[in-house]
Amino acid sequence: MPNSKLSFNWQSAQSAWQFYLQQTQEKTPHEEVPHLNITDISFSEAVQKVSSSVVSINVFRPKGFRDSAQLSSDQRIFDYGVGFGSGVVISKEGYIVTNYHVVANAEQISVNLPDGRKRFTEIIGFDKETDIAVLKTDLSDLTPAVFADSETVDTGDLVMAIGSPFGQNQSVSLGIVSAITYSGFDPRIQTDAAINSGNSGGALINTRGEVIGINHSKVNLGSSLAQTGVNFAIPIDTVQEIVASIIKIGRFQRNWSGIEATELIQSDHERLFPNIPYKTGFFVRSIVPGSPAAEADLIIGDYVTHLDGIKISGVEAFYRLYTKLPIGKKITLDIIRKNNRMKINVQLRERPDNTQP
């Protein structure tokens, strides 16, 4: 950029570009290349579209009593910790989504709206596994954000993270989608747009001002101030599914099989199952007592290849398949047990808290 303080020679670049245009015009006919002026590029409209829907969050946590030499023997000081985060308005009725870790163990939570209004709010529900929490204010005239379809998000897309880093005023950072990854069995949008402390729970938006994810975390190198360029957001499609369930019944339901699975390395797979393509199926490593898998008489060492006739490519594929099924669905697993092929019916049910998949 012409006004950049970085060590980039703009004049040399312009000279090289003029040479390129001259030579290509002389050698081959082509359409005129429009001149791109970097100063014409702005994302202000996208930011303005969503800024009124992104709030800052203050969290008050009791830390307990302590003595002080400046007080009499019958007096003590009670300390509170104040944490900061961000949130996104999801409905004009006052619902706000943020990260669970932002509001966990809070005694009081307040939100600061971009128009200056402040309100205490309550937690409607949360899902620890995906780090989503839903808050509710007594306001009924909020501006909900516009959501994109996060299935259309691709690596290389320009994105912006909006929130209140370090409890400061709303700010914006620019980056790209670096990758689509998985945290456990849930998708994550990896981005190099800066997500600092206080940005958690804010919006990751596209260049149209649509929310594609909820800012979640960054890779920590031992310092909360260190920037790695590796940051993560929860895709908005996942968020909407979880939020809808929390608002409706106060929690997010997950199917439960009780199967703990493991995959074989290629050499072991080819030795044990030479007639089954590699990257098909998984071993049952253990089974949670009293779980649907235990009740269906699955045993440790069973090798699962299909779910309801769909070939399974591995552990994550299996978990993603059955977690998307209706709660309580009966599934059929194709297994190999001591070289014999069998079909086992498993009656799934809602997963209890603090249990394995």
N, C-alpha and C positions, 0 to 999 in steps of 0.2 A: 504494500500500500504506500502511496506517495508520502504520507505523513508519518509513517512508521519509524520508530526509533531503532528497529532491528537492523542488523547489518545486511540489508538487501539493496542492491543497486538498481533502483527503478529506471534510471535513464538507460542503463545497459539493456534492461529487459525490453523497454520500448524500442530501442534501436534494433534489437534482434527480431522483434515482432514485425517491424517495418520491412526488414530484409526478407523475412519469411513471406510476407504478403507480396512483395515485389517479385520474388523469384517464382512463387506459385502462379501468379497472374501471367507471367511471361511464358510459363511452360505448359500449363493446363488450364482450360476454361473451368470456371467454377462460380458458384453463387457468391455474391459479396458477403463477407463475414461481418456481422454487425459488431460495432465497437462496444465493448463491455466496460462501463465505468463502474469501478468497485464502489464508488461513493453512492451509486444509485441503489445498492442493495440494502434493504432494511427489513427488520422483522417486527417493527413497532406495532403494526396492525395486529399481528398474531399475539403479541404480548398484551396489548390493550384488551383484546377479546377475552382473555382468561384472567387478567389481573384482579378483577373484582370478585373472582370466585376462589382466590387463594388467600387463606387467612394465616395469621401467626398464632401460635398456641403457647400459653404459659402454664406450666405444671408445678403445683406446690406439693412437696413431699415432706412430711414430718421427719425430723432426724433425732429428736429426743431432747431430754433435759441435760444440762451441764451446770456445774458449779462455777462460780466466779469469785475471785478474791475481792472484787469491787462491791459485792453484795453481802448482805447479812446472812447469817447461818440458816435462816428459814426461807431464803430466796434462792431461786435458780433461774437460769435462762433456758428457754425452749427454742431450739433452732429449727428453721425450715430451709429446705433446699428448693431452689427455683430452677426448673429446666425449661428448655425452649424447643419448639418444633414448628411444623407447618401442617396445614390441612387444606382439603379441597371441598368446596360446597358441592353437594350432589343433588340437592333438591331445594326449592324455594321454601319448603316447610321447615328448614332449619337443620337438616341432616348434613353432617360433615364427616369425611373419611380421612383417617391419618394412619400412622404406624402404631401398632400396639406398644412397641418399646418406648414410644414418645410419652404415652400416658400410663404405663404400667405403674401400679402401686401409688397412684396419685390420691391425695386427699381432696384436692380441689383442682379444677381445670378451667381456665378462662381462654376465650378466643378474642383476638383483636381483628376487626374487620378493616379492609382497606379504607372505608369511609370514616374511620375513627371510632365507630361504636365498639364497645367491649361488653362481653357477657360471660357469666359462668355457664358451664355446660355440664352435661352428664354423659357417662358412657352407656350406650344402649347395649353394646355387646362387642365381642372381639374374637379373633382367631389367631392364637399364638403361632401356629405353624406357618402361616403365610405373613404374619406380622401386620394384620389389618385390624383396626378398631373403628367403630362408628360412634360419633358424638351427636348430641341433639341439643340445640339451643331453643329458647322461647321465641325466637324471631321467625316471622313468616313471610318476609319479603326479601329473601336472599337471592342472589343470582347464581344459578347452578352452572357448572362448567359444561362445555360441549365435549362429548366423548367421541373418539375415533374408534375404528375397528382395529384392535391391536394385532389381528391376524395379518393385516396388510403392512405391518412394520417390517422393513428390510434393513439388513446390514448396510451401512453407508448413508442412511437417511439423516438429514439435518434435524437436530432436536435441541430443545432448550429446557433447562431445569429452572423452575421458579419456586421461590420459598423465602424464608427469613433466616439466612445463615447467621449463627452465633447470636440469635435473638435480635438482629438488626432489622432495618426496614426491608421490605420486599425487594429482591434483586433477581437478576436473570444471568444464567451462564449458558454458553453455546457449545455444542459439540455434535458428534455423530453417534449413530447406533454402531457400537463396536462388534456386537454379537448378540445372538439369542441363546441364552444358556439355561441351565436348570439348577435350582437349589432344592436338593432332595428330588421330589417329583413335580415341583411347581416351576413354571417357566419364569425367567428373569430377562429383562432388557439390560444388556451391558452398554454403558455409554461413557465417553470421556468428558461429557459435560459435568462440571464440578458439582459435587453433592457434599457439602460440608455439614458439620454439626449445626442443627437448626433447620436444615433443608429437608430433613426426614419428614415424610408425610405430605410434602408439596407435590406439585405437578410436573411431569415430564410431558412436553407438548411438541407437536409437529409445527411446520412453518405456516399452517392454517389456523393455529391457535387452538387446536383440538387436543384434549388430554389423551395421551397414549399409555401413560403409566403413572404410578405413584412412587415418588422417589423413596428409596429404601435404605441404601447403605453404600459404603465405599470400602475398598480394600485398605486395611489399616497396617501401616509399617511400624507401628509402635508409638506413633505420635498422632494425636487427633488433628494436628495442623498439617500433617504430611499429605501431599497430593500425589496420587499414583496415576491418575487418569483412568482408573478402573472403578467404575461406580455402577450401581444397579437400581433398577426400578421394577415394580411389580406391574405386569401388563394389565391394562384397564379392563380387558375382558374378564380376567381372573378376579379382579377387584369387584366388578359389578355383580358377578355370580355370588361372591362371598357376602357382599353388602346386602343384597336382596334377601338372602337367607337370614342374616343377622337381624334385619329390620322386621322380618316376618315372624321368626321364632326365637330370636335372641342368640342364635349360634349358627355355625356352619356344619352341616352334616357330611360325614364321610363314610363310605362303605368300609367294611372290615372283613378280612379273610383270616387273619392270624398266621399267614404264611410269611416266614422269613426266608428269603431266597438268596442264592448266590449263583454266579456264572462260572463256567469252566474256561480255562485258557484254551487256545486253539488246539494245542498238541494233545491235551487230555480229552477234549471233545472228540477229535478225530479218532483217538484210540478207543474210546468207550462207545461212541455212536458213529461209526463210519458211514452209515447209510442216511444220516440226518445232517443236512447242511449246517455248517458253523453259523453262529449267530441265530440259532433257533433254540428257544426254550431256556430253562434254568433248573438247577437243583433246589429241592426243598432242604434248607439247612437246619431249620428248627420250626416248631409249631407252638404257638401260644396255647397253654392249657385252657380248655373251656371255650376256645374260639370256634368259629364256623368250620375252619379246616380240620380241627381236632374232632369235631362232631361228625364230619364227613369221612373220617377214617383215613385221611391222608397221613403219610408217615415220612419221617426223615429219610432222605435218599431218593424219594420219588422224583422223576424228571418230567417237568411239565412242558408240553410243546404247543398246546392250543387252548384258547379260551373261547367257548361258544363257536368253535370252528375257525377262529381267526388265529393264524400262526403268530406266535409270540417271538419277537426278536431279542428279548432279553428282560432283565429284571425291571428296568424303568418302563419299558413298553407294557409289561404286564400290569404294573401298578397304575399307570396312566389309563389303561383300558378299563379296569374295574372301578376306579374311583369316579369315572364319568357315568357309570351305570346308575339306574334308579336305586335308591336306598332299599336294601332288602331283597334285591333280585336274586333268583336262583341261577347259578352259572354252571356250565359243564366244562370240566377240565379234561383234556386228553393227556394222559401220563404214560410213562414207561416205568414199570416196576419189575426189577429182576428180569429184564429182557422181554417182559410181557406188556402189551399195549392194553390200556384200560381207559374207561371213562368214569369220572367221579363227579357227582353233583354236590355243589357247595351252596348252602343257603346263606348269602351275605346278610349282614345287619349293620346298623349304625355303629361306628367305632366308638368305644368308650374313651374317656380321657386318659392320657398317659399310657397308651398302649401302642404297640408296634403295628404297622399296616397289616 
